[in-house]
Amino acid sequence: LTFWFEPGRYLVGEAGVLLVRVNTLKSANGRTFAGTDSGMGHLVRPAMYGAYHALYNLSNPDGALQPYDVTGNICESGDLFARDRPVQTIREGDILAILDAGAYGMSMASEYNLRPLPAEVLVTEDGPRLIRARRTPEDLADALLATLPRT
């Protein structure tokens, strides 16, 4: 008898956090957009399912709550982490934590639009440990070149 199970959200959903840096702030049509250095290639659930992931501004934890559209770095209209979400006041350069990203975050991740995958860090009582290094543009080029026929 063989058992198979898939831990998914029940076991690991709350364990993961995606950290993103705010690259730009823009206001238009009464909305404020916070553009980040990550996107749906790293956490597709909000874009694909409209999944809710709480956001927390680690750089300004005591800031007043203001509504933001927190966007990704891929040129797709659906690349949103949050729409009209109250978040502590955001400034360019701030680090935001996108919570509950443990389930299906990296397993559904892609390098779409040539956006390298982020690092994965395991944090335990003994401290942080790198379990997967951040991919680089060179890694993407090497993978592409490896698929070409050799002459």
N, CA, C and O of each residue as an XYZ file, in Angstrom:
604
protein
N       0.853     -1.170      0.000
C       0.000      0.000      0.000
C       0.902      1.237      0.000
O       1.790      1.364      0.843
N       0.673      2.129     -0.930
C       1.451      3.355     -1.045
C       0.538      4.551     -0.842
O      -0.537      4.634     -1.435
N       0.972      5.466     -0.008
C       0.222      6.695      0.211
C       0.943      7.846     -0.472
O       2.167      7.960     -0.406
N       0.179      8.679     -1.114
C       0.693      9.907     -1.705
C      -0.081     11.057     -1.092
O      -1.296     10.972     -0.916
N       0.599     12.096     -0.778
C      -0.119     13.275     -0.317
C       0.582     14.514     -0.826
O       1.768     14.496     -1.156
N      -0.166     15.566     -0.881
C       0.323     16.833     -1.383
C       0.019     17.860     -0.299
O      -1.145     18.183     -0.065
N       1.068     18.385      0.375
C       0.822     19.209      1.552
C       0.094     20.514      1.275
O      -0.776     20.896      2.058
N       0.411     21.205      0.204
C      -0.320     22.401     -0.183
C      -0.507     23.421      0.913
O       0.321     23.561      1.813
N      -1.621     24.134      0.815
C      -1.872     25.253      1.720
C      -2.041     24.829      3.167
O      -1.655     25.567      4.073
N      -2.607     23.664      3.401
C      -2.909     23.248      4.765
C      -1.657     23.223      5.638
O      -1.673     23.717      6.765
N      -0.577     22.650      5.120
C       0.640     22.528      5.920
C       1.608     23.694      5.771
O       2.233     24.107      6.748
N       1.737     24.225      4.568
C       2.807     25.202      4.343
C       2.335     26.562      3.854
O       3.155     27.464      3.679
N       1.059     26.732      3.632
C       0.565     27.996      3.093
C       0.964     29.207      3.902
O       1.380     30.219      3.339
N       0.844     29.121      5.207
C       1.148     30.264      6.064
C       2.636     30.398      6.358
O       3.062     31.381      6.965
N       3.428     29.421      5.935
C       4.852     29.413      6.283
C       5.701     30.299      5.381
O       6.801     30.690      5.772
N       5.227     30.623      4.196
C       6.055     31.366      3.248
C       5.734     32.840      3.205
O       4.583     33.246      3.365
N       6.765     33.640      2.987
C       6.635     35.090      2.834
C       7.450     35.493      1.613
O       8.614     35.112      1.489
N       6.847     36.259      0.714
C       7.574     36.813     -0.425
C       7.934     38.251     -0.079
O       7.054     39.068      0.191
N       9.228     38.560     -0.087
C       9.686     39.921      0.187
C       9.928     40.627     -1.136
O      10.621     40.109     -2.012
N       9.349     41.817     -1.274
C       9.494     42.597     -2.504
C       9.932     44.013     -2.149
O       9.610     44.525     -1.077
N      10.669     44.636     -3.065
C      11.099     46.025     -2.883
C      10.230     46.908     -3.775
O       9.961     46.567     -4.927
N       9.796     48.039     -3.238
C       9.006     48.996     -4.010
C       9.963     49.829     -4.854
O      10.832     50.523     -4.327
N       9.792     49.750     -6.174
C      10.653     50.488     -7.101
C      10.093     51.849     -7.471
O      10.843     52.790     -7.730
N       8.774     51.949     -7.493
C       8.172     53.194     -7.972
C       6.799     53.389     -7.350
O       6.096     52.428     -7.039
N       6.436     54.640     -7.177
C       5.090     55.013     -6.750
C       4.502     55.915     -7.819
O       5.188     56.780     -8.364
N       3.231     55.707     -8.114
C       2.568     56.495     -9.152
C       1.117     56.684     -8.742
O       0.478     55.755     -8.245
N       0.598     57.888     -8.949
C      -0.817     58.156     -8.698
C      -1.499     58.473    -10.013
O      -0.983     59.237    -10.829
N      -2.664     57.878    -10.209
C      -3.452     58.121    -11.421
C      -4.900     57.778    -11.135
O      -5.198     56.769    -10.497
N      -5.794     58.624    -11.611
C      -7.235     58.381    -11.476
C      -7.650     58.108    -10.034
O      -8.499     57.254     -9.780
N      -7.050     58.834     -9.091
C      -7.430     58.698     -7.690
C      -6.878     57.462     -7.001
O      -7.264     57.170     -5.869
N      -5.990     56.732     -7.650
C      -5.409     55.527     -7.065
C      -3.905     55.722     -6.934
O      -3.294     56.478     -7.690
N      -3.318     55.030     -5.964
C      -1.867     55.047     -5.814
C      -1.345     53.644     -6.079
O      -1.798     52.669     -5.480
N      -0.381     53.565     -6.992
C       0.209     52.295     -7.400
C       1.617     52.192     -6.823
O       2.407     53.131     -6.924
N       1.921     51.058     -6.224
C       3.270     50.763     -5.740
C       3.818     49.646     -6.615
O       3.385     48.499     -6.512
N       4.773     49.984     -7.475
C       5.388     49.000     -8.359
C       6.547     48.315     -7.663
O       7.362     48.975     -7.017
N       6.630     46.998     -7.786
C       7.632     46.217     -7.057
C       8.634     45.548     -7.996
O       8.483     45.571     -9.217
N       9.653     44.955     -7.393
C      10.680     44.241     -8.149
C      10.350     42.761     -8.332
O      11.213     41.975     -8.721
N       9.123     42.388     -8.057
C       8.673     41.007     -8.222
C       7.380     41.046     -9.011
O       6.906     42.119     -9.384
N       6.813     39.889     -9.263
C       5.572     39.889    -10.016
C       4.914     38.531    -10.027
O       5.257     37.643     -9.246
N       3.954     38.386    -10.937
C       3.171     37.154    -10.985
C       4.025     35.941    -11.345
O       3.596     34.808    -11.127
N       5.203     36.149    -11.881
C       6.093     35.022    -12.123
C       6.602     34.399    -10.841
O       7.006     33.236    -10.834
N       6.588     35.159     -9.749
C       7.064     34.662     -8.463
C       5.923     34.244     -7.544
O       6.103     33.372     -6.694
N       4.767     34.848     -7.702
C       3.582     34.472     -6.921
C       2.366     34.725     -7.806
O       1.833     35.834     -7.850
N       1.944     33.692     -8.501
C       0.905     33.848     -9.522
C      -0.515     33.797     -8.952
O      -1.457     34.213     -9.627
N      -0.684     33.304     -7.746
C      -2.031     33.093     -7.209
C      -2.926     34.338     -7.230
O      -4.093     34.214     -7.599
N      -2.444     35.535     -6.854
C      -3.335     36.701     -6.943
C      -3.786     36.993     -8.374
O      -4.949     37.328     -8.598
N      -2.879     36.868     -9.339
C      -3.236     37.144    -10.737
C      -4.128     36.050    -11.311
O      -5.068     36.339    -12.050
N      -3.840     34.810    -10.977
C      -4.566     33.687    -11.564
C      -5.929     33.452    -10.917
O      -6.916     33.206    -11.610
N      -5.980     33.530     -9.596
C      -7.204     33.188     -8.862
C      -7.841     34.364     -8.135
O      -8.943     34.239     -7.601
N      -7.160     35.502     -8.109
C      -7.632     36.591     -7.267
C      -7.398     36.287     -5.796
O      -8.090     36.825     -4.931
N      -6.413     35.415     -5.502
C      -6.137     35.001     -4.124
C      -5.709     36.197     -3.274
O      -4.969     37.067     -3.732
N      -6.181     36.224     -2.052
C      -5.836     37.279     -1.104
C      -4.567     36.883     -0.354
O      -4.483     35.787      0.201
N      -3.589     37.771     -0.341
C      -2.377     37.610      0.457
C      -2.180     38.912      1.221
O      -2.045     39.976      0.618
N      -2.163     38.826      2.546
C      -1.968     40.022      3.365
C      -0.619     40.658      3.032
O       0.347     39.968      2.708
N      -0.575     41.987      3.120
C       0.637     42.762      2.848
C       1.025     43.536      4.095
O       0.169     44.027      4.832
N       2.325     43.636      4.319
C       2.823     44.346      5.486
C       4.072     45.109      5.073
O       4.968     44.536      4.453
N       4.144     46.381      5.403
C       5.308     47.191      5.057
C       6.354     47.053      6.164
O       6.230     47.664      7.225
N       7.376     46.251      5.909
C       8.422     46.030      6.908
C       9.255     47.282      7.155
O       9.821     47.442      8.236
N       9.336     48.165      6.172
C      10.146     49.378      6.297
C       9.441     50.487      7.064
O      10.092     51.424      7.527
N       8.127     50.400      7.206
C       7.356     51.441      7.883
C       6.190     50.789      8.630
O       5.029     51.074      8.335
N       6.495     49.912      9.598
C       5.429     49.139     10.243
C       4.423     49.970     11.026
O       3.300     49.523     11.255
N       4.811     51.181     11.441
C       3.912     52.024     12.225
C       3.238     53.103     11.388
O       2.557     53.973     11.930
N       3.422     53.051     10.071
C       2.837     54.061      9.196
C       1.323     53.982      9.150
O       0.727     52.940      9.422
N       0.719     55.101      8.803
C      -0.739     55.144      8.663
C      -1.159     54.270      7.485
O      -0.463     54.195      6.473
N      -2.296     53.618      7.631
C      -2.803     52.777      6.547
C      -3.363     53.644      5.432
O      -4.135     54.572      5.672
N      -2.962     53.326      4.217
C      -3.448     54.011      3.024
C      -3.713     52.960      1.954
O      -3.040     51.930      1.922
N      -4.686     53.208      1.076
C      -4.981     52.219      0.033
C      -3.968     52.283     -1.117
O      -3.625     53.360     -1.605
N      -3.509     51.121     -1.529
C      -2.565     51.012     -2.650
C      -2.985     49.868     -3.557
O      -3.599     48.893     -3.122
N      -2.637     50.015     -4.827
C      -2.613     48.889     -5.745
C      -1.148     48.483     -5.801
O      -0.311     49.257     -6.267
N      -0.827     47.293     -5.338
C       0.560     46.820     -5.332
C       0.737     45.948     -6.563
O       0.113     44.895     -6.696
N       1.606     46.411     -7.467
C       1.736     45.780     -8.775
C       3.064     45.057     -8.920
O       4.027     45.310     -8.197
N       3.074     44.143     -9.889
C       4.281     43.405    -10.207
C       5.097     44.099    -11.277
O       4.765     45.195    -11.728
N       6.178     43.433    -11.676
C       7.116     44.019    -12.631
C       6.993     43.443    -14.040
O       7.882     43.629    -14.871
N       5.912     42.757    -14.301
C       5.689     42.188    -15.630
C       4.643     43.041    -16.335
O       3.648     43.440    -15.729
N       4.861     43.312    -17.578
C       3.958     44.188    -18.341
C       2.679     43.453    -18.725
O       2.413     43.218    -19.903
N       1.905     43.099    -17.728
C       0.614     42.439    -17.922
C      -0.396     43.143    -17.030
O      -0.101     43.448    -15.874
N      -1.577     43.400    -17.554
C      -2.580     44.139    -16.777
C      -2.999     43.399    -15.510
O      -3.424     44.037    -14.547
N      -2.891     42.088    -15.485
C      -3.297     41.314    -14.314
C      -2.203     41.099    -13.296
O      -2.411     40.385    -12.315
N      -1.041     41.698    -13.498
C       0.081     41.479    -12.587
C      -0.072     42.360    -11.350
O       0.599     43.382    -11.205
N      -0.966     41.941    -10.472
C      -1.280     42.670     -9.234
C      -1.168     41.735     -8.042
O      -1.661     40.607     -8.075
N      -0.521     42.209     -6.994
C      -0.530     41.477     -5.733
C      -1.740     41.882     -4.899
O      -2.278     41.070     -4.145
N      -2.169     43.139     -5.034
C      -3.302     43.628     -4.250
C      -3.897     44.851     -4.936
O      -3.182     45.659     -5.529
N      -5.212     44.972     -4.845
C      -5.915     46.119     -5.416
C      -6.629     46.868     -4.288
O      -7.378     46.280     -3.509
N      -6.378     48.182     -4.219
C      -7.049     49.047     -3.240
C      -6.920     48.492     -1.819
O      -7.890     48.459     -1.061
N      -5.714     48.060     -1.476
C      -5.451     47.406     -0.189
C      -4.844     48.383      0.801
O      -3.862     49.049      0.472
N      -5.403     48.491      2.017
C      -4.783     49.331      3.043
C      -3.434     48.736      3.476
O      -3.361     47.595      3.932
N      -2.384     49.526      3.324
C      -1.023     49.127      3.703
C      -0.396     50.331      4.400
O      -0.733     51.474      4.092
N       0.517     50.075      5.339
C       1.230     51.176      5.979
C       1.889     52.030      4.889
O       2.368     51.496      3.888
N       1.913     53.348      5.080
C       2.434     54.281      4.077
C       3.697     53.732      3.420
O       4.644     53.330      4.095
N       3.688     53.724      2.088
C       4.779     53.148      1.300
C       5.620     54.260      0.679
O       5.098     55.259      0.186
N       6.933     54.057      0.718
C       7.892     54.933      0.035
C       8.727     54.076     -0.914
O       8.866     52.869     -0.713
N       9.278     54.706     -1.943
C      10.178     53.973     -2.832
C      11.327     53.394     -2.020
O      11.885     54.067     -1.152
N      11.676     52.156     -2.302
C      12.739     51.468     -1.580
C      12.249     50.629     -0.424
O      13.002     49.806      0.097
N      10.990     50.813      0.000
C      10.457     50.029      1.115
C      10.391     48.548      0.750
O      10.248     48.176     -0.415
N      10.502     47.714      1.789
C      10.365     46.268      1.635
C       8.987     45.875      2.150
O       8.628     46.162      3.292
N       8.223     45.213      1.282
C       6.903     44.713      1.656
C       6.967     43.204      1.829
O       7.645     42.515      1.067
N       6.269     42.696      2.823
C       6.116     41.259      3.020
C       4.740     40.866      2.490
O       3.721     41.418      2.904
N       4.728     39.919      1.581
C       3.473     39.349      1.080
C       3.336     38.005      1.780
O       4.102     37.076      1.525
N       2.354     37.915      2.662
C       2.233     36.770      3.562
C       1.523     35.585      2.911
O       0.927     35.692      1.839
N       1.612     34.461      3.600
C       0.922     33.223      3.208
C       1.292     32.780      1.795
O       0.433     32.335      1.034
N       2.567     32.904      1.450
C       3.040     32.563      0.105
C       3.729     31.202      0.063
O       4.409     30.883     -0.912
N       3.559     30.399      1.113
C       4.275     29.126      1.181
C       3.742     28.044      0.273
O       4.506     27.196     -0.187
N       2.464     28.051      0.007
C       1.889     26.992     -0.827
C       1.839     27.440     -2.276
O       1.248     28.468     -2.607
N       2.455     26.669     -3.113
C       2.400     26.866     -4.564
C       3.129     28.109     -5.041
O       3.093     28.404     -6.236
N       3.784     28.844     -4.167
C       4.523     30.017     -4.608
C       5.604     29.638     -5.602
O       5.520     29.983     -6.781
N       6.617     28.930     -5.132
C       7.723     28.566     -6.020
C       7.357     27.421     -6.958
O       7.894     27.347     -8.063
N       6.468     26.535     -6.555
C       6.125     25.427     -7.459
C       5.362     25.918     -8.685
O       5.395     25.264     -9.727
N       4.683     27.042     -8.583
C       3.974     27.620     -9.728
C       4.758     28.760    -10.369
O       4.301     29.346    -11.351
N       5.923     29.079     -9.830
C       6.708     30.213    -10.323
C       7.277     29.932    -11.711
O       7.470     28.782    -12.106
N       7.535     31.003    -12.427
C       8.140     30.872    -13.754
C       9.098     32.035    -13.984
O       9.116     33.013    -13.237
N       9.881     31.900    -15.026
C      10.794     32.978    -15.398
C      10.266     33.709    -16.625
O      11.016     34.151    -17.495
N       8.940     33.814    -16.654
C       8.250     34.525    -17.722
C       8.799     35.942    -17.838
O       9.119     36.581    -16.835
N       8.903     36.420    -19.064
C       9.418     37.767    -19.352
C      10.867     37.944    -18.896
O      11.315     39.052    -18.601
N      11.582     36.825    -18.847
C      13.000     36.821    -18.443
C      13.218     37.425    -17.063
O      14.196     38.137    -16.833
N      12.302     37.136    -16.149
C      12.445     37.582    -14.759
C      12.971     36.397    -13.951
O      12.234     35.436    -13.732
N      14.231     36.440    -13.500
C      14.802     35.310    -12.762
C      14.040     35.025    -11.470
O      13.453     35.921    -10.862
N      14.063     33.756    -11.068
C      13.407     33.358     -9.823
C      14.149     33.934     -8.618
O      15.371     34.080     -8.647
N      13.404     34.260     -7.556
C      14.047     34.797     -6.353
C      14.731     33.688     -5.554
O      14.529     32.501     -5.813
N      15.533     34.093     -4.590
C      16.144     33.142     -3.662
C      15.066     32.581     -2.742
O      14.019     33.195     -2.536
N      15.345     31.404     -2.196
C      14.496     30.836     -1.149
C      15.357     30.675      0.091
O      16.454     30.120      0.035
N      14.847     31.168      1.207
C      15.578     31.129      2.467
C      14.712     30.426      3.500
O      13.540     30.760      3.669
N      15.288     29.459      4.183
C      14.605     28.766      5.271
C      15.033     29.424      6.574
O      16.226     29.558      6.845
N      14.066     29.832      7.375
C      14.367     30.465      8.656
C      13.908     29.527      9.764
O      12.735     29.163      9.838
N      14.847     29.141     10.624
C      14.547     28.277     11.763
C      15.061     28.952     13.033
O      15.573     30.071     12.990
N      14.917     28.260     14.160
C      15.436     28.822     15.407
C      16.955     28.984     15.362
O      17.520     29.740     16.152
N      17.618     28.282     14.446
C      19.071     28.416     14.288
C      19.453     29.560     13.362
O      20.638     29.834     13.172
N      18.468     30.226     12.787
C      18.740     31.349     11.897
C      18.410     31.031     10.448
O      17.913     29.946     10.146
N      18.686     31.979      9.544
C      18.350     31.782      8.128
C      19.381     30.902      7.417
O      20.566     30.897      7.753
N      18.881     30.152      6.412
C      19.761     29.306      5.597
C      19.269     29.361      4.156
O      18.094     29.107      3.888
N      20.156     29.689      3.237
C      19.815     29.736      1.820
C      19.573     28.317      1.322
O      20.451     27.461      1.427
N      18.374     28.065      0.775
C      18.099     26.732      0.239
C      18.033     26.726     -1.286
O      18.142     25.666     -1.901
N      17.859     27.875     -1.893
C      17.941     28.001     -3.349
C      18.402     29.424     -3.654
O      17.767     30.398     -3.251
N      19.517     29.522     -4.370
C      20.069     30.838     -4.694
C      19.183     31.557     -5.701
O      18.487     30.931     -6.501
N      19.223     32.879     -5.645
C      18.517     33.699     -6.629
C      19.104     33.404     -8.006
O      20.323     33.341     -8.168
N      18.245     33.229     -8.977
C      18.718     33.014    -10.347
C      19.160     34.361    -10.924
O      18.700     35.419    -10.495
N      20.047     34.296    -11.890
C      20.582     35.508    -12.507
C      20.234     35.519    -13.992
O      19.858     34.483    -14.542
N      20.352     36.665    -14.645
C      20.167     36.683    -16.102
C      21.126     35.724    -16.815
O      20.781     35.144    -17.844
N      22.322     35.565    -16.266
C      23.279     34.626    -16.852
C      22.758     33.193    -16.769
O      22.943     32.409    -17.701
N      22.103     32.846    -15.651
C      21.502     31.514    -15.525
C      20.462     31.294    -16.615
O      20.396     30.217    -17.208
N      19.650     32.316    -16.878
C      18.630     32.196    -17.921
C      19.277     32.002    -19.285
O      18.828     31.173    -20.077
N      20.328     32.764    -19.558
C      21.021     32.636    -20.844
C      21.657     31.258    -20.981
O      21.580     30.648    -22.048
N      22.280     30.760    -19.922
C      22.891     29.428    -19.964
C      21.850     28.352    -20.245
O      22.099     27.437    -21.031
N      20.685     28.457    -19.607
C      19.625     27.471    -19.831
C      19.132     27.518    -21.269
O      18.879     26.477    -21.874
N      18.995     28.709    -21.815
C      18.561     28.846    -23.206
C      19.606     28.278    -24.161
O      19.266     27.534    -25.081
N      20.861     28.620    -23.949
C      21.928     28.133    -24.826
C      22.057     26.614    -24.769
O      22.424     25.984    -25.760
N      21.757     26.027    -23.617
C      21.846     24.570    -23.477
C      20.826     23.850    -24.348
O      20.998     22.667    -24.638
N      19.772     24.534    -24.769
C      18.747     23.892    -25.604
C      19.082     23.945    -27.085
O      18.446     23.260    -27.886
N      20.066     24.744    -27.460
C      20.404     24.892    -28.875
C      21.230     23.708    -29.357
O      22.042     23.164    -28.608
N      21.023     23.310    -30.606
C      21.823     22.194    -31.133
C      23.292     22.597    -31.237
O      23.622     23.735    -31.570
N      24.140     21.659    -30.952
C      25.580     21.909    -31.055
C      26.037     21.522    -32.443
O      25.621     20.498    -32.986
N      26.891     22.343    -33.006
C      27.399     22.039    -34.354
C      28.877     21.736    -34.324
O      29.472     21.459    -35.366
